[in-house]
Amino acid sequence: MAADQLDEITARAKAMVAAGRGGDLMLMPGWWYVITADSFLDRMTAMPDIVELAPAVRCPTLCLRGDQESEDTYPAEAFAAHAGAICDVEIIPKCDHFYRGREQAVIDRVAAWLRRTLG
């Protein structure tokens, strides 16, 4: 999200919050939209590590990811490898983060998973 400017953007966000401007928007060089200084710092400090928490998930899980999404950002395979229960990973081909034009593929995968998992 901050690309190669993490330290600079973190310092700017902290300064904005300290000045009472935590709700002001910031542009992110590695992202396609804006975020508030408060939200940026929250993501840096309060976002859980889902792979670290995966062993505590004790129910069947389906992880979907478009093939155009980064495994580093959306670690479906890593989550499945550490999950505390069955975790299926479905990678939707020709698919971006928003599943544009691939909605039916998502519906089909989720419906099939629910039929298999719930009987």
N, C-alpha and C positions, 0 to 999 in steps of 0.2 A: 504494500500500500504506500509506503513512504519511499520505495525504491532505494537509492543509495544516499538518501538524505535523512535517515532515521534520527540521528542525533540532533540535527538542526531542527527538524520538524517537532520532535519531542520537546526541545527547549522552547521553541516558539509557542507550542500549545500550553506548556507550563506557565510561561510568562503571561499568556492571554488569560488563563484561569486566575492567576494571582492578581491580575488587573481587573477582575470582575467581568471578563469578556469570554467566559467559557462557552457561551451559546453562539458566539460568532463562528462563521464558516471558514474553513481552510481548504485550499486546493491540495490534492494529493498527487504527486508526480507519477505514481505507479497505479493509479486508480482512475476510473472514468467519471467519478462524481465527487461531491464535496462532503465534508464531515465537520461537525463542531469540534472545538478544542476539547470540550468535556468528553465527547464520545470517543475521540481519538485516544485520550489518556485512559478512558475506561477500557477500551479494547486492549490497550497495552498492559493493563494491570489486573483486570478482573475477568478476562475471558478464560474459561476453563480449557484445559488441554484435553480434548475429547479422546485422543488416543490413550493418554494416561488414565482417564476415567473408564475406558472401555471394559476392563475386567469387572467393574461393578454393574454393568448392564446385564441383567439376568433374564431378559426376555428376547425372543426372536427379533432380529432387526434386519431391515432392508436398507442398504445404502445405495443411492443413485448418484451418478455423476455423468455429466456430458463428456464425451471424449476430447472436447476442446478445452476442458477445465484442467487446471494444474493439480496433479496428485499432491503436491506440497500444500496447496491451499485447501483442497478437499480430499483428505487422506482416507478415502473409503477402504482401500485395501489394508492400510495399516490399522484402521479401527477393527476391521474384521479379524485380522491376525491376533489382536489382543482382546477381542470381545469375550465376555464371560458366558455367552450363550451363542447359539447359531446366529451367524450374521452372513447374509448373502449380499454380494456386491453386483450391481448391474451397471454397466457402462453403456450409455446410449450413444450409438454412432452418429456422426454428423450433427453434434449437439453442443450448443454453447451453455453458458451458465443459466440462461433464462428459458431453456428448452424450446425456443422459438421454432415453430414448424415441426416440432418433434413431440407435441403434446400427446398424440395418439400412441406413440411408442412408450411414453411414460405410463399412460393409462394401462396399456397392455401388460407392461412389466409389473406394475403394482398389483393389478387384478390377478395375474397369474401367481404372484408371490402370496397374495392373501388366500387364494384357493389352496395352494400347496401347504401353507403354514397353518391355516385354520381348519383345513379339511372341508 
